[in-house]
Amino acid sequence: MAPRPLPGWLHLSWSWRITWIYLALVLFLPLGAMALKAAAVGPALFWELATTPEALAAYKVSFGLALLAALLNGVFGVVVAWALVRCQFPGKRLLDSLIDLPFALPTAVAGLALAALYSTNGWLGQPIYAFFGLKVSFTWLGVAIAMVFISLPFVVRSVEPVLEALERDQEEAAWCLGASPRQTLLRVVLPQLMPAILSGVAQGYSRAVGEYGSVVMISSNVPFKDLITPTLIIQKLEEYDFASATVIGMVMLAFSLVSLLVINGLQVWGRHWEANPANGA
């Protein structure tokens, strides 16, 4: 007997219309309105406002420190994912749940905690200042630490499922052929993890560049020192300089779109590599 057809409402053939309408209202229209407002200033003024010394300094802090944080998490995030997947130790489940804490914790609370911890009289800030003469809170170093904090889960959660799915037979075959543990890691395991690592790094980088709540609490917010781009936009709005705020916001939007394309490209490459390892190498 042929199966009964589903009721018409279960086919959800109209869902794509609702999808377009909903996304247009909550996503495309606001972004389109900002793009039109930025375009209204004209190309010459747009370039002038987007490349002021203050804006360039903010781009340098945001993009440079976000890249540094992403690279650090690219290394230590793999170590954490390896420990969670391949090792057994006390408190493993607790640690696994705490990895997602930056996702759940309000960013302002995270920034406040980091600022207190790394201040010159804080638990970590005081010995760092005493032994090395370095101030962490309210400097670019504090901004970098906040970016590392909020972007770590992206690398761990990108690498963890791929590492769990790896077949141990390849590693055992490498050992049987005389490969050392280091050679097995570098030539067998890491090449298979690289798409996931790059994807996690790209996601963490994008998240760190756009971070505001935690960074603004641990930064001095001084131009040409540690002022990040989102804070500069807020300052321009407080000064009623809407044109500059919109133009700088468009620069950030353009960067977000490029980052999205890079992330999607890495994910596609990762799937292609998993399907055809010889061609993806």
N, C-alpha and C positions, 0 to 999 in steps of 0.2 A: 504494500500500500504506500502510495506517495505521501510524503510528509505534508501536513497542512501548512499553507502559507501563513506567514506572520501577519498579524493585524497591520493595517496601513500605518498606524501611528508608530509602530515599532520599527518600520523601515527607516524612519528619520530622514526621508529624502529632502526635507525642508531644512535640515540642520545647517547646511552650508550657507543658506540665506541668513539665518540667525547669526552664524559665525561672522559673516561680513558686516552685518549691521552692528553687532556688539563691538567688534574690533574697531570699526569706523568711529564709534562714539567714544570709546575709552582710550584708543591708541592713535589711530591715523589722524583724526581731526585735531587733537591738541598739538601733535607734532607738525602737522601741516600748517596750523595757524602760526606756530613759532617760526617755521621756515619762511612763510610769507612775510612776517614782520621783519625778519632779518634781511630778506631780500629787498625790502622797501628802502633800506638805507643806501642802496647803490653799491656797486662793486668796489669803487675807490674807498669809500668810507668804511665799508665792511672790512677790507684788508687793513685799513689804518687802525680800526678798533681791535681787530683780532691779533694784531702784531705789535701792540704797544709794549714798551719794556716791562711794564707790570704784568701784562698777560703772558708774555714769553717766559718771564721768571716763574710764574705760576705753572705754566705747562711743563717747564723743566722739572720742578719739584714733583708735580703729580705723576707725570709719565716716567721720570727717571726713578723715583723711589718705588713706584708701583712695579716697575721692571725688576728692581733689586729684590723686592719682597717676593715676587713671583718666582724668580730664580732660586732664592733660598728655599721656598716651599717646594719647588720642583725637586730639590735634593732631599730635604728632610721629610717631605710628604711621602716620598717613596719608602723611606726608612720606617716611618710610622705605619704605612699600609703593609709593609712586609712583616712587621712585628705583629700586627693584628691578624694577619692571615696565616703566617708560617710558624709563629711562636705561641707557646703556652706559658702564661705567667699569672701571678696573683693580680686581681683587679682588671683583667683583660676586658670583661664586659663593661665595667664602669668606664674605662678609658675609651672604649668604642663609642659609648653613648656621649661622652664629653666632647668628642671630636666635633659634634654638631652644635656645640654650645654657641659659637659665634653666629650661627644662623638664628638661634632662638633669643639670644640676649639682645636687648635694646642697645643700639650702637652708642647712645649717649652714656649708658651705664658702663659699657665696656671702656669707653674713653676715660671716664671718671676713675675707674679702677686702675687703668694703666697709668694715668697721670699721677695718682697717689702712690702707686707701687714704685714708679721710676723717678719720683721727685728727689731733690737733693737730701731730703730727710726720710725718704721711703725705704722699704725693706731692701730693695735692689738698687735703687738710685743712689743711696748714701754710700755703700761700699764702692760702687762704680766711680763715683765722684772722688772718694777718698783715695783710692788706689790708682786710678787712671786720669783723674782730673776732668772727666767727661760728664757733662750735663745731658740727661736724656729727655726728661719732660721739657716741653716748650722749646724744642729744637727739632731740626730735621731728622735726627736719630729717633726721637719719639714718634714722629710721623711714620717712619719706616717700620717701627715695631708695631704700631697700630695696624698698618697695612698687612704685615705678616700675620697678625692675629686674626683678622677678618677674612683672609683669603686662604688660610691653610686647609679648611675642609674640602675645597674644590679639588685639590690634587689628591688628597687621601681617598675621597669618594669616587674619583675617576679611575684611580689605579686599583683599588681594592677588588672590585668585581672581576676585572681582567686577570688579576693575579690569582684569584680563586679558580678561574676557569682554565688556567694553564695546566697542561698535562705534564705530570712529573716524569713521564717516560722519556721525554727529550733530555731532561737534566740527567737522568740515570744513564741514558745512552752516552752522553758526553763524558760522564765520570768513567764509564767502562772503557771508553776510547782513550783515557789518560788525561782528560782535561782537569785542571785544578778547579777548586771552587770559585776562584776569582775569574778564570777563563769562562767557566760555565755561566757565571752571572753576566759578564760583559758581552759574551758572544751568543748566548742562547736565551737568557731571560730578558735582559734589558731591551734588545731589539723588538721583542714582542710587546713589551710594556710601553715603548716609546710613543705610539699614537695616543694612548691614554694619558701619559705624562704631559705631552705637549698640549692636549686638550684641556687638562686640568690647569696647567700653567697659564694658558690663554684666558680661561674663565676667571682664574684668580687675579690676573692682571687687569682685566676689564672691571672686576669688582673693586679692586683697590683704587683704580683711577677715579671711579665715581663715588668713593666713600666720603662721607661728610661727618656723620654724628660722632664717631669715635675719634677721628683725626682732629676735629675742631677742639676737642677737650684737652688734647695732649700737645697741641701746637700753640705757639705764641701768636700765630695769624699775622705776622709782620711781613709786608711785601719785601721781596728780594731776599728773604731769609728762609721761611718755612711755610709761606702762604700757598695753599693748594687751590686749584681752579674752582671747585664748588664753593669754597669760602669767598673767593674773589667775586663770584656771581652774586652771592648774598650781599656782599659789601656794595656792589654797584646798584643793587636794588634799593638798599638803604639810602644811597645817595641820590635816588630817583634818576639814575643814569640807565634807563631802560634799554636804550639802543646798545650800549656796551654789554649789558647783561645778556641780551638776546643774541648778540653776535658771538660772544664767548660760549653761550649755551649751544649755539649751532656748531661750533667747533667740537664741543664735546659730543654732540649728537653724531656728527660725521665720524668721529673716532669710534663711537659705539657701533655704528653700522659696519665699519671696516672690521672691528673686532668680531662682530657676529659672523661676518663672512669667513674670517680666518678660523673661528671655532667650528663652523659648519664644515669648512673644507677639511680640517683635521679629523673631524668625526667621519666624514665620507672616506678619507684616506685610510683611517683606521679600520673601517669595515671592509674596504677593498683589500687591505693588507691581510686581514684575518681570513678572507676568502681565498686570496692568492698570495701567500707569503713570499714566494719566489719573485713575483712581479713587483711587490710593494717594497722589497728591500732596496 
